[in-house]
Amino acid sequence: MELDDKLCYCFHVSKRKVINHIRVHKPRVASQVSECGGAGTGCGWCVPYLKKCFEAETNNENVENMPTAEEYEAQRAAFRITGNR
């Protein structure tokens, strides 16, 4: 997943926006990332990915194990239909 790809499809929040929000606002817990344009408060699909971004940024690491934008979109579409991750 590239920086300008959507991380939160419900509120159209990109990975870049989430990373920058974490760097600038320094949330103390992962749930505070939702203050970035409401990310994670819609369908909930992106919450595990928001947590990965939060943990990586707070530990000064790169975000790992992120799917490509195409894989991410397909997985989210399946989640919306079945409700299963």
PDB file of N, CA, C and O in Angstrom:
ATOM      1  N   MET A   1       0.842  -1.175   0.000  1.00  0.00           N
ATOM      2  CA  MET A   1       0.000   0.000   0.000  1.00  0.00           C
ATOM      3  C   MET A   1       0.890   1.241   0.000  1.00  0.00           C
ATOM      4  O   MET A   1       1.813   1.364   0.805  1.00  0.00           O
ATOM      5  N   GLU A   2       0.594   2.149  -0.913  1.00  0.00           N
ATOM      6  CA  GLU A   2       1.351   3.389  -1.026  1.00  0.00           C
ATOM      7  C   GLU A   2       0.757   4.456  -0.101  1.00  0.00           C
ATOM      8  O   GLU A   2      -0.370   4.312   0.372  1.00  0.00           O
ATOM      9  N   LEU A   3       1.506   5.509   0.149  1.00  0.00           N
ATOM     10  CA  LEU A   3       1.072   6.556   1.072  1.00  0.00           C
ATOM     11  C   LEU A   3      -0.233   7.239   0.657  1.00  0.00           C
ATOM     12  O   LEU A   3      -1.027   7.616   1.519  1.00  0.00           O
ATOM     13  N   ASP A   4      -0.466   7.403  -0.635  1.00  0.00           N
ATOM     14  CA  ASP A   4      -1.663   8.110  -1.074  1.00  0.00           C
ATOM     15  C   ASP A   4      -2.864   7.205  -1.298  1.00  0.00           C
ATOM     16  O   ASP A   4      -3.915   7.676  -1.732  1.00  0.00           O
ATOM     17  N   ASP A   5      -2.730   5.915  -1.010  1.00  0.00           N
ATOM     18  CA  ASP A   5      -3.858   4.994  -1.115  1.00  0.00           C
ATOM     19  C   ASP A   5      -4.784   5.182   0.083  1.00  0.00           C
ATOM     20  O   ASP A   5      -4.342   5.536   1.176  1.00  0.00           O
ATOM     21  N   LYS A   6      -6.077   4.940  -0.141  1.00  0.00           N
ATOM     22  CA  LYS A   6      -7.051   5.087   0.939  1.00  0.00           C
ATOM     23  C   LYS A   6      -6.852   3.988   1.968  1.00  0.00           C
ATOM     24  O   LYS A   6      -6.721   2.811   1.633  1.00  0.00           O
ATOM     25  N   LEU A   7      -6.834   4.394   3.212  1.00  0.00           N
ATOM     26  CA  LEU A   7      -6.785   3.449   4.315  1.00  0.00           C
ATOM     27  C   LEU A   7      -8.190   3.283   4.878  1.00  0.00           C
ATOM     28  O   LEU A   7      -8.602   2.176   5.225  1.00  0.00           O
ATOM     29  N   CYS A   8      -8.919   4.388   4.967  1.00  0.00           N
ATOM     30  CA  CYS A   8     -10.306   4.370   5.441  1.00  0.00           C
ATOM     31  C   CYS A   8     -11.206   4.744   4.261  1.00  0.00           C
ATOM     32  O   CYS A   8     -11.256   5.902   3.848  1.00  0.00           O
ATOM     33  N   TYR A   9     -11.906   3.759   3.733  1.00  0.00           N
ATOM     34  CA  TYR A   9     -12.784   4.000   2.590  1.00  0.00           C
ATOM     35  C   TYR A   9     -14.057   4.745   2.983  1.00  0.00           C
ATOM     36  O   TYR A   9     -14.609   5.491   2.174  1.00  0.00           O
ATOM     37  N   CYS A  10     -14.521   4.555   4.191  1.00  0.00           N
ATOM     38  CA  CYS A  10     -15.760   5.230   4.618  1.00  0.00           C
ATOM     39  C   CYS A  10     -15.600   6.747   4.604  1.00  0.00           C
ATOM     40  O   CYS A  10     -16.510   7.466   4.192  1.00  0.00           O
ATOM     41  N   PHE A  11     -14.443   7.234   5.055  1.00  0.00           N
ATOM     42  CA  PHE A  11     -14.226   8.676   5.170  1.00  0.00           C
ATOM     43  C   PHE A  11     -13.100   9.182   4.267  1.00  0.00           C
ATOM     44  O   PHE A  11     -12.642  10.316   4.406  1.00  0.00           O
ATOM     45  N   HIS A  12     -12.657   8.318   3.333  1.00  0.00           N
ATOM     46  CA  HIS A  12     -11.660   8.697   2.322  1.00  0.00           C
ATOM     47  C   HIS A  12     -10.378   9.260   2.940  1.00  0.00           C
ATOM     48  O   HIS A  12      -9.894  10.316   2.531  1.00  0.00           O
ATOM     49  N   VAL A  13      -9.839   8.550   3.924  1.00  0.00           N
ATOM     50  CA  VAL A  13      -8.615   8.974   4.612  1.00  0.00           C
ATOM     51  C   VAL A  13      -7.454   8.135   4.085  1.00  0.00           C
ATOM     52  O   VAL A  13      -7.491   6.905   4.129  1.00  0.00           O
ATOM     53  N   SER A  14      -6.435   8.807   3.592  1.00  0.00           N
ATOM     54  CA  SER A  14      -5.277   8.105   3.030  1.00  0.00           C
ATOM     55  C   SER A  14      -4.306   7.658   4.125  1.00  0.00           C
ATOM     56  O   SER A  14      -4.342   8.140   5.258  1.00  0.00           O
ATOM     57  N   LYS A  15      -3.449   6.731   3.748  1.00  0.00           N
ATOM     58  CA  LYS A  15      -2.403   6.268   4.663  1.00  0.00           C
ATOM     59  C   LYS A  15      -1.489   7.437   5.026  1.00  0.00           C
ATOM     60  O   LYS A  15      -1.063   7.554   6.175  1.00  0.00           O
ATOM     61  N   ARG A  16      -1.184   8.305   4.057  1.00  0.00           N
ATOM     62  CA  ARG A  16      -0.337   9.468   4.318  1.00  0.00           C
ATOM     63  C   ARG A  16      -0.957  10.362   5.391  1.00  0.00           C
ATOM     64  O   ARG A  16      -0.259  10.830   6.291  1.00  0.00           O
ATOM     65  N   LYS A  17      -2.256  10.596   5.297  1.00  0.00           N
ATOM     66  CA  LYS A  17      -2.925  11.464   6.262  1.00  0.00           C
ATOM     67  C   LYS A  17      -2.870  10.856   7.660  1.00  0.00           C
ATOM     68  O   LYS A  17      -2.651  11.565   8.642  1.00  0.00           O
ATOM     69  N   VAL A  18      -3.069   9.551   7.748  1.00  0.00           N
ATOM     70  CA  VAL A  18      -3.008   8.866   9.048  1.00  0.00           C
ATOM     71  C   VAL A  18      -1.604   8.968   9.635  1.00  0.00           C
ATOM     72  O   VAL A  18      -1.438   9.312  10.805  1.00  0.00           O
ATOM     73  N   ILE A  19      -0.595   8.667   8.820  1.00  0.00           N
ATOM     74  CA  ILE A  19       0.796   8.728   9.297  1.00  0.00           C
ATOM     75  C   ILE A  19       1.139  10.140   9.764  1.00  0.00           C
ATOM     76  O   ILE A  19       1.718  10.318  10.836  1.00  0.00           O
ATOM     77  N   ASN A  20       0.786  11.136   8.968  1.00  0.00           N
ATOM     78  CA  ASN A  20       1.072  12.526   9.348  1.00  0.00           C
ATOM     79  C   ASN A  20       0.316  12.925  10.607  1.00  0.00           C
ATOM     80  O   ASN A  20       0.856  13.636  11.454  1.00  0.00           O
ATOM     81  N   HIS A  21      -0.919  12.479  10.739  1.00  0.00           N
ATOM     82  CA  HIS A  21      -1.704  12.778  11.944  1.00  0.00           C
ATOM     83  C   HIS A  21      -0.999  12.210  13.186  1.00  0.00           C
ATOM     84  O   HIS A  21      -0.891  12.876  14.215  1.00  0.00           O
ATOM     85  N   ILE A  22      -0.532  10.986  13.064  1.00  0.00           N
ATOM     86  CA  ILE A  22       0.160  10.352  14.197  1.00  0.00           C
ATOM     87  C   ILE A  22       1.438  11.114  14.539  1.00  0.00           C
ATOM     88  O   ILE A  22       1.739  11.341  15.711  1.00  0.00           O
ATOM     89  N   ARG A  23       2.182  11.504  13.518  1.00  0.00           N
ATOM     90  CA  ARG A  23       3.441  12.227  13.750  1.00  0.00           C
ATOM     91  C   ARG A  23       3.212  13.609  14.354  1.00  0.00           C
ATOM     92  O   ARG A  23       3.962  14.029  15.235  1.00  0.00           O
ATOM     93  N   VAL A  24       2.194  14.313  13.896  1.00  0.00           N
ATOM     94  CA  VAL A  24       1.949  15.685  14.354  1.00  0.00           C
ATOM     95  C   VAL A  24       1.236  15.717  15.704  1.00  0.00           C
ATOM     96  O   VAL A  24       1.649  16.447  16.605  1.00  0.00           O
ATOM     97  N   HIS A  25       0.170  14.931  15.850  1.00  0.00           N
ATOM     98  CA  HIS A  25      -0.673  15.007  17.046  1.00  0.00           C
ATOM     99  C   HIS A  25      -0.250  14.054  18.157  1.00  0.00           C
ATOM    100  O   HIS A  25      -0.682  14.197  19.301  1.00  0.00           O
ATOM    101  N   LYS A  26       0.594  13.083  17.822  1.00  0.00           N
ATOM    102  CA  LYS A  26       1.130  12.134  18.799  1.00  0.00           C
ATOM    103  C   LYS A  26       0.049  11.565  19.737  1.00  0.00           C
ATOM    104  O   LYS A  26       0.104  11.779  20.948  1.00  0.00           O
ATOM    105  N   PRO A  27      -0.926  10.845  19.174  1.00  0.00           N
ATOM    106  CA  PRO A  27      -1.953  10.245  20.022  1.00  0.00           C
ATOM    107  C   PRO A  27      -1.323   9.280  21.019  1.00  0.00           C
ATOM    108  O   PRO A  27      -0.334   8.612  20.715  1.00  0.00           O
ATOM    109  N   ARG A  28      -1.909   9.215  22.211  1.00  0.00           N
ATOM    110  CA  ARG A  28      -1.331   8.364  23.253  1.00  0.00           C
ATOM    111  C   ARG A  28      -1.792   6.916  23.126  1.00  0.00           C
ATOM    112  O   ARG A  28      -1.095   6.003  23.569  1.00  0.00           O
ATOM    113  N   VAL A  29      -2.957   6.700  22.527  1.00  0.00           N
ATOM    114  CA  VAL A  29      -3.465   5.347  22.299  1.00  0.00           C
ATOM    115  C   VAL A  29      -3.978   5.253  20.867  1.00  0.00           C
ATOM    116  O   VAL A  29      -4.340   6.261  20.260  1.00  0.00           O
ATOM    117  N   ALA A  30      -4.006   4.048  20.339  1.00  0.00           N
ATOM    118  CA  ALA A  30      -4.392   3.837  18.941  1.00  0.00           C
ATOM    119  C   ALA A  30      -5.792   4.352  18.634  1.00  0.00           C
ATOM    120  O   ALA A  30      -6.037   4.827  17.525  1.00  0.00           O
ATOM    121  N   SER A  31      -6.702   4.272  19.575  1.00  0.00           N
ATOM    122  CA  SER A  31      -8.080   4.712  19.319  1.00  0.00           C
ATOM    123  C   SER A  31      -8.174   6.204  19.013  1.00  0.00           C
ATOM    124  O   SER A  31      -9.148   6.649  18.406  1.00  0.00           O
ATOM    125  N   GLN A  32      -7.183   6.974  19.424  1.00  0.00           N
ATOM    126  CA  GLN A  32      -7.197   8.409  19.146  1.00  0.00           C
ATOM    127  C   GLN A  32      -6.891   8.720  17.682  1.00  0.00           C
ATOM    128  O   GLN A  32      -7.051   9.863  17.252  1.00  0.00           O
ATOM    129  N   VAL A  33      -6.460   7.739  16.922  1.00  0.00           N
ATOM    130  CA  VAL A  33      -6.227   7.940  15.489  1.00  0.00           C
ATOM    131  C   VAL A  33      -7.553   8.247  14.787  1.00  0.00           C
ATOM    132  O   VAL A  33      -7.560   8.826  13.701  1.00  0.00           O
ATOM    133  N   SER A  34      -8.658   7.864  15.397  1.00  0.00           N
ATOM    134  CA  SER A  34      -9.974   8.154  14.809  1.00  0.00           C
ATOM    135  C   SER A  34     -10.226   9.656  14.690  1.00  0.00           C
ATOM    136  O   SER A  34     -11.118  10.077  13.953  1.00  0.00           O
ATOM    137  N   GLU A  35      -9.456  10.461  15.403  1.00  0.00           N
ATOM    138  CA  GLU A  35      -9.575  11.914  15.297  1.00  0.00           C
ATOM    139  C   GLU A  35      -9.055  12.415  13.953  1.00  0.00           C
ATOM    140  O   GLU A  35      -9.202  13.593  13.626  1.00  0.00           O
ATOM    141  N   CYS A  36      -8.456  11.535  13.187  1.00  0.00           N
ATOM    142  CA  CYS A  36      -7.956  11.869  11.843  1.00  0.00           C
ATOM    143  C   CYS A  36      -9.084  11.629  10.845  1.00  0.00           C
ATOM    144  O   CYS A  36      -9.155  10.568  10.224  1.00  0.00           O
ATOM    145  N   GLY A  37      -9.943  12.591  10.698  1.00  0.00           N
ATOM    146  CA  GLY A  37     -11.018  12.512   9.717  1.00  0.00           C
ATOM    147  C   GLY A  37     -12.048  11.444   9.980  1.00  0.00           C
ATOM    148  O   GLY A  37     -12.791  11.075   9.070  1.00  0.00           O
ATOM    149  N   GLY A  38     -12.119  10.930  11.202  1.00  0.00           N
ATOM    150  CA  GLY A  38     -13.089   9.894  11.535  1.00  0.00           C
ATOM    151  C   GLY A  38     -12.644   8.493  11.154  1.00  0.00           C
ATOM    152  O   GLY A  38     -13.433   7.550  11.230  1.00  0.00           O
ATOM    153  N   ALA A  39     -11.394   8.345  10.747  1.00  0.00           N
ATOM    154  CA  ALA A  39     -10.898   7.036  10.312  1.00  0.00           C
ATOM    155  C   ALA A  39     -11.204   5.959  11.343  1.00  0.00           C
ATOM    156  O   ALA A  39     -10.956   6.137  12.536  1.00  0.00           O
ATOM    157  N   GLY A  40     -11.738   4.855  10.875  1.00  0.00           N
ATOM    158  CA  GLY A  40     -12.023   3.719  11.741  1.00  0.00           C
ATOM    159  C   GLY A  40     -13.375   3.752  12.416  1.00  0.00           C
ATOM    160  O   GLY A  40     -13.720   2.812  13.132  1.00  0.00           O
ATOM    161  N   THR A  41     -14.152   4.799  12.214  1.00  0.00           N
ATOM    162  CA  THR A  41     -15.436   4.902  12.905  1.00  0.00           C
ATOM    163  C   THR A  41     -16.624   4.532  12.027  1.00  0.00           C
ATOM    164  O   THR A  41     -17.768   4.597  12.478  1.00  0.00           O
ATOM    165  N   GLY A  42     -16.371   4.147  10.785  1.00  0.00           N
ATOM    166  CA  GLY A  42     -17.446   3.750   9.881  1.00  0.00           C
ATOM    167  C   GLY A  42     -17.703   2.261  10.013  1.00  0.00           C
ATOM    168  O   GLY A  42     -18.261   1.807  11.012  1.00  0.00           O
ATOM    169  N   CYS A  43     -17.298   1.504   9.009  1.00  0.00           N
ATOM    170  CA  CYS A  43     -17.555   0.060   8.989  1.00  0.00           C
ATOM    171  C   CYS A  43     -16.607  -0.718   9.902  1.00  0.00           C
ATOM    172  O   CYS A  43     -16.907  -1.849  10.284  1.00  0.00           O
ATOM    173  N   GLY A  44     -15.462  -0.118  10.254  1.00  0.00           N
ATOM    174  CA  GLY A  44     -14.509  -0.776  11.150  1.00  0.00           C
ATOM    175  C   GLY A  44     -13.443  -1.604  10.460  1.00  0.00           C
ATOM    176  O   GLY A  44     -12.536  -2.118  11.115  1.00  0.00           O
ATOM    177  N   TRP A  45     -13.541  -1.741   9.141  1.00  0.00           N
ATOM    178  CA  TRP A  45     -12.568  -2.551   8.407  1.00  0.00           C
ATOM    179  C   TRP A  45     -11.138  -2.096   8.636  1.00  0.00           C
ATOM    180  O   TRP A  45     -10.250  -2.935   8.789  1.00  0.00           O
ATOM    181  N   CYS A  46     -10.891  -0.815   8.663  1.00  0.00           N
ATOM    182  CA  CYS A  46      -9.518  -0.302   8.694  1.00  0.00           C
ATOM    183  C   CYS A  46      -8.902  -0.274  10.093  1.00  0.00           C
ATOM    184  O   CYS A  46      -7.713   0.015  10.221  1.00  0.00           O
ATOM    185  N   VAL A  47      -9.650  -0.557  11.117  1.00  0.00           N
ATOM    186  CA  VAL A  47      -9.145  -0.448  12.489  1.00  0.00           C
ATOM    187  C   VAL A  47      -7.854  -1.230  12.714  1.00  0.00           C
ATOM    188  O   VAL A  47      -6.925  -0.670  13.297  1.00  0.00           O
ATOM    189  N   PRO A  48      -7.737  -2.498  12.286  1.00  0.00           N
ATOM    190  CA  PRO A  48      -6.467  -3.205  12.492  1.00  0.00           C
ATOM    191  C   PRO A  48      -5.298  -2.536  11.768  1.00  0.00           C
ATOM    192  O   PRO A  48      -4.170  -2.559  12.261  1.00  0.00           O
ATOM    193  N   TYR A  49      -5.559  -1.946  10.612  1.00  0.00           N
ATOM    194  CA  TYR A  49      -4.514  -1.275   9.857  1.00  0.00           C
ATOM    195  C   TYR A  49      -4.135   0.055  10.512  1.00  0.00           C
ATOM    196  O   TYR A  49      -2.969   0.447  10.495  1.00  0.00           O
ATOM    197  N   LEU A  50      -5.111   0.739  11.081  1.00  0.00           N
ATOM    198  CA  LEU A  50      -4.828   1.966  11.819  1.00  0.00           C
ATOM    199  C   LEU A  50      -3.950   1.655  13.032  1.00  0.00           C
ATOM    200  O   LEU A  50      -3.032   2.407  13.356  1.00  0.00           O
ATOM    201  N   LYS A  51      -4.243   0.544  13.693  1.00  0.00           N
ATOM    202  CA  LYS A  51      -3.439   0.126  14.836  1.00  0.00           C
ATOM    203  C   LYS A  51      -2.007  -0.194  14.409  1.00  0.00           C
ATOM    204  O   LYS A  51      -1.055   0.148  15.111  1.00  0.00           O
ATOM    205  N   LYS A  52      -1.856  -0.859  13.244  1.00  0.00           N
ATOM    206  CA  LYS A  52      -0.512  -1.157  12.737  1.00  0.00           C
ATOM    207  C   LYS A  52       0.259   0.128  12.481  1.00  0.00           C
ATOM    208  O   LYS A  52       1.435   0.235  12.829  1.00  0.00           O
ATOM    209  N   CYS A  53      -0.397   1.089  11.879  1.00  0.00           N
ATOM    210  CA  CYS A  53       0.254   2.379  11.602  1.00  0.00           C
ATOM    211  C   CYS A  53       0.648   3.063  12.903  1.00  0.00           C
ATOM    212  O   CYS A  53       1.754   3.590  13.018  1.00  0.00           O
ATOM    213  N   PHE A  54      -0.250   3.056  13.881  1.00  0.00           N
ATOM    214  CA  PHE A  54       0.020   3.681  15.173  1.00  0.00           C
ATOM    215  C   PHE A  54       1.222   3.020  15.848  1.00  0.00           C
ATOM    216  O   PHE A  54       2.136   3.702  16.312  1.00  0.00           O
ATOM    217  N   GLU A  55       1.211   1.699  15.897  1.00  0.00           N
ATOM    218  CA  GLU A  55       2.296   0.980  16.563  1.00  0.00           C
ATOM    219  C   GLU A  55       3.629   1.196  15.850  1.00  0.00           C
ATOM    220  O   GLU A  55       4.658   1.385  16.499  1.00  0.00           O
ATOM    221  N   ALA A  56       3.613   1.170  14.533  1.00  0.00           N
ATOM    222  CA  ALA A  56       4.851   1.370  13.779  1.00  0.00           C
ATOM    223  C   ALA A  56       5.402   2.775  14.001  1.00  0.00           C
ATOM    224  O   ALA A  56       6.603   2.942  14.214  1.00  0.00           O
ATOM    225  N   GLU A  57       4.549   3.772  13.955  1.00  0.00           N
ATOM    226  CA  GLU A  57       5.003   5.156  14.129  1.00  0.00           C
ATOM    227  C   GLU A  57       5.479   5.416  15.555  1.00  0.00           C
ATOM    228  O   GLU A  57       6.473   6.116  15.749  1.00  0.00           O
ATOM    229  N   THR A  58       4.797   4.873  16.547  1.00  0.00           N
ATOM    230  CA  THR A  58       5.220   5.114  17.926  1.00  0.00           C
ATOM    231  C   THR A  58       6.509   4.375  18.261  1.00  0.00           C
ATOM    232  O   THR A  58       7.207   4.740  19.207  1.00  0.00           O
ATOM    233  N   ASN A  59       6.829   3.332  17.486  1.00  0.00           N
ATOM    234  CA  ASN A  59       8.070   2.587  17.690  1.00  0.00           C
ATOM    235  C   ASN A  59       9.135   2.947  16.661  1.00  0.00           C
ATOM    236  O   ASN A  59      10.164   2.277  16.569  1.00  0.00           O
ATOM    237  N   ASN A  60       8.889   4.008  15.882  1.00  0.00           N
ATOM    238  CA  ASN A  60       9.819   4.456  14.837  1.00  0.00           C
ATOM    239  C   ASN A  60      10.198   3.325  13.880  1.00  0.00           C
ATOM    240  O   ASN A  60      11.372   3.142  13.557  1.00  0.00           O
ATOM    241  N   GLU A  61       9.200   2.574  13.433  1.00  0.00           N
ATOM    242  CA  GLU A  61       9.406   1.476  12.497  1.00  0.00           C
ATOM    243  C   GLU A  61       8.593   1.732  11.243  1.00  0.00           C
ATOM    244  O   GLU A  61       7.755   2.633  11.206  1.00  0.00           O
ATOM    245  N   ASN A  62       8.846   0.938  10.221  1.00  0.00           N
ATOM    246  CA  ASN A  62       8.032   0.985   9.018  1.00  0.00           C
ATOM    247  C   ASN A  62       6.803   0.106   9.222  1.00  0.00           C
ATOM    248  O   ASN A  62       6.853  -0.893   9.940  1.00  0.00           O
ATOM    249  N   VAL A  63       5.702   0.487   8.583  1.00  0.00           N
ATOM    250  CA  VAL A  63       4.497  -0.326   8.642  1.00  0.00           C
ATOM    251  C   VAL A  63       4.737  -1.553   7.778  1.00  0.00           C
ATOM    252  O   VAL A  63       5.070  -1.436   6.599  1.00  0.00           O
ATOM    253  N   GLU A  64       4.568  -2.730   8.369  1.00  0.00           N
ATOM    254  CA  GLU A  64       4.831  -3.959   7.637  1.00  0.00           C
ATOM    255  C   GLU A  64       3.551  -4.758   7.450  1.00  0.00           C
ATOM    256  O   GLU A  64       2.544  -4.525   8.118  1.00  0.00           O
ATOM    257  N   ASN A  65       3.619  -5.702   6.527  1.00  0.00           N
ATOM    258  CA  ASN A  65       2.510  -6.610   6.242  1.00  0.00           C
ATOM    259  C   ASN A  65       1.235  -5.900   5.801  1.00  0.00           C
ATOM    260  O   ASN A  65       0.130  -6.316   6.147  1.00  0.00           O
ATOM    261  N   MET A  66       1.400  -4.834   5.039  1.00  0.00           N
ATOM    262  CA  MET A  66       0.243  -4.144   4.487  1.00  0.00           C
ATOM    263  C   MET A  66      -0.017  -4.705   3.092  1.00  0.00           C
ATOM    264  O   MET A  66       0.921  -4.869   2.311  1.00  0.00           O
ATOM    265  N   PRO A  67      -1.258  -4.999   2.772  1.00  0.00           N
ATOM    266  CA  PRO A  67      -1.558  -5.487   1.423  1.00  0.00           C
ATOM    267  C   PRO A  67      -1.397  -4.376   0.391  1.00  0.00           C
ATOM    268  O   PRO A  67      -1.307  -3.199   0.739  1.00  0.00           O
ATOM    269  N   THR A  68      -1.361  -4.762  -0.871  1.00  0.00           N
ATOM    270  CA  THR A  68      -1.355  -3.751  -1.923  1.00  0.00           C
ATOM    271  C   THR A  68      -2.717  -3.061  -1.920  1.00  0.00           C
ATOM    272  O   THR A  68      -3.663  -3.551  -1.304  1.00  0.00           O
ATOM    273  N   ALA A  69      -2.813  -1.939  -2.597  1.00  0.00           N
ATOM    274  CA  ALA A  69      -4.081  -1.212  -2.652  1.00  0.00           C
ATOM    275  C   ALA A  69      -5.182  -2.081  -3.256  1.00  0.00           C
ATOM    276  O   ALA A  69      -6.325  -2.041  -2.800  1.00  0.00           O
ATOM    277  N   GLU A  70      -4.845  -2.858  -4.268  1.00  0.00           N
ATOM    278  CA  GLU A  70      -5.831  -3.722  -4.923  1.00  0.00           C
ATOM    279  C   GLU A  70      -6.292  -4.833  -3.986  1.00  0.00           C
ATOM    280  O   GLU A  70      -7.486  -5.120  -3.899  1.00  0.00           O
ATOM    281  N   GLU A  71      -5.349  -5.457  -3.289  1.00  0.00           N
ATOM    282  CA  GLU A  71      -5.696  -6.515  -2.333  1.00  0.00           C
ATOM    283  C   GLU A  71      -6.552  -5.949  -1.201  1.00  0.00           C
ATOM    284  O   GLU A  71      -7.534  -6.562  -0.784  1.00  0.00           O
ATOM    285  N   TYR A  72      -6.167  -4.782  -0.718  1.00  0.00           N
ATOM    286  CA  TYR A  72      -6.881  -4.139   0.377  1.00  0.00           C
ATOM    287  C   TYR A  72      -8.328  -3.848  -0.029  1.00  0.00           C
ATOM    288  O   TYR A  72      -9.258  -4.117   0.732  1.00  0.00           O
ATOM    289  N   GLU A  73      -8.509  -3.303  -1.223  1.00  0.00           N
ATOM    290  CA  GLU A  73      -9.851  -2.978  -1.703  1.00  0.00           C
ATOM    291  C   GLU A  73     -10.695  -4.244  -1.871  1.00  0.00           C
ATOM    292  O   GLU A  73     -11.872  -4.253  -1.512  1.00  0.00           O
ATOM    293  N   ALA A  74     -10.105  -5.306  -2.410  1.00  0.00           N
ATOM    294  CA  ALA A  74     -10.825  -6.564  -2.595  1.00  0.00           C
ATOM    295  C   ALA A  74     -11.199  -7.190  -1.255  1.00  0.00           C
ATOM    296  O   ALA A  74     -12.307  -7.703  -1.096  1.00  0.00           O
ATOM    297  N   GLN A  75     -10.279  -7.150  -0.293  1.00  0.00           N
ATOM    298  CA  GLN A  75     -10.559  -7.704   1.034  1.00  0.00           C
ATOM    299  C   GLN A  75     -11.663  -6.918   1.727  1.00  0.00           C
ATOM    300  O   GLN A  75     -12.516  -7.500   2.397  1.00  0.00           O
ATOM    301  N   ARG A  76     -11.648  -5.594   1.569  1.00  0.00           N
ATOM    302  CA  ARG A  76     -12.687  -4.764   2.174  1.00  0.00           C
ATOM    303  C   ARG A  76     -14.041  -5.048   1.528  1.00  0.00           C
ATOM    304  O   ARG A  76     -15.058  -5.109   2.219  1.00  0.00           O
ATOM    305  N   ALA A  77     -14.060  -5.220   0.216  1.00  0.00           N
ATOM    306  CA  ALA A  77     -15.308  -5.521  -0.478  1.00  0.00           C
ATOM    307  C   ALA A  77     -15.896  -6.832   0.036  1.00  0.00           C
ATOM    308  O   ALA A  77     -17.103  -6.925   0.261  1.00  0.00           O
ATOM    309  N   ALA A  78     -15.048  -7.847   0.223  1.00  0.00           N
ATOM    310  CA  ALA A  78     -15.514  -9.123   0.760  1.00  0.00           C
ATOM    311  C   ALA A  78     -16.008  -8.951   2.194  1.00  0.00           C
ATOM    312  O   ALA A  78     -17.006  -9.560   2.581  1.00  0.00           O
ATOM    313  N   PHE A  79     -15.331  -8.141   2.972  1.00  0.00           N
ATOM    314  CA  PHE A  79     -15.742  -7.868   4.351  1.00  0.00           C
ATOM    315  C   PHE A  79     -17.122  -7.214   4.387  1.00  0.00           C
ATOM    316  O   PHE A  79     -17.948  -7.557   5.233  1.00  0.00           O
ATOM    317  N   ARG A  80     -17.374  -6.278   3.478  1.00  0.00           N
ATOM    318  CA  ARG A  80     -18.651  -5.582   3.435  1.00  0.00           C
ATOM    319  C   ARG A  80     -19.805  -6.540   3.116  1.00  0.00           C
ATOM    320  O   ARG A  80     -20.930  -6.341   3.574  1.00  0.00           O
ATOM    321  N   ILE A  81     -19.515  -7.580   2.327  1.00  0.00           N
ATOM    322  CA  ILE A  81     -20.548  -8.547   1.945  1.00  0.00           C
ATOM    323  C   ILE A  81     -20.781  -9.563   3.055  1.00  0.00           C
ATOM    324  O   ILE A  81     -21.923  -9.854   3.411  1.00  0.00           O
ATOM    325  N   THR A  82     -19.679 -10.106   3.604  1.00  0.00           N
ATOM    326  CA  THR A  82     -19.799 -11.206   4.566  1.00  0.00           C
ATOM    327  C   THR A  82     -19.725 -10.764   6.022  1.00  0.00           C
ATOM    328  O   THR A  82     -20.281 -11.422   6.902  1.00  0.00           O
ATOM    329  N   GLY A  83     -19.037  -9.643   6.280  1.00  0.00           N
ATOM    330  CA  GLY A  83     -18.835  -9.213   7.661  1.00  0.00           C
ATOM    331  C   GLY A  83     -17.690  -9.944   8.349  1.00  0.00           C
ATOM    332  O   GLY A  83     -17.449  -9.756   9.542  1.00  0.00           O
ATOM    333  N   ASN A  84     -16.986 -10.778   7.590  1.00  0.00           N
ATOM    334  CA  ASN A  84     -15.862 -11.550   8.140  1.00  0.00           C
ATOM    335  C   ASN A  84     -14.538 -11.011   7.614  1.00  0.00           C
ATOM    336  O   ASN A  84     -14.428 -10.651   6.442  1.00  0.00           O
ATOM    337  N   ARG A  85     -13.553 -10.958   8.470  1.00  0.00           N
ATOM    338  CA  ARG A  85     -12.207 -10.525   8.058  1.00  0.00           C
ATOM    339  C   ARG A  85     -11.497 -11.656   7.390  1.00  0.00           C
ATOM    340  O   ARG A  85     -10.351 -11.502   6.967  1.00  0.00           O
TER     341      ARG A  85
END
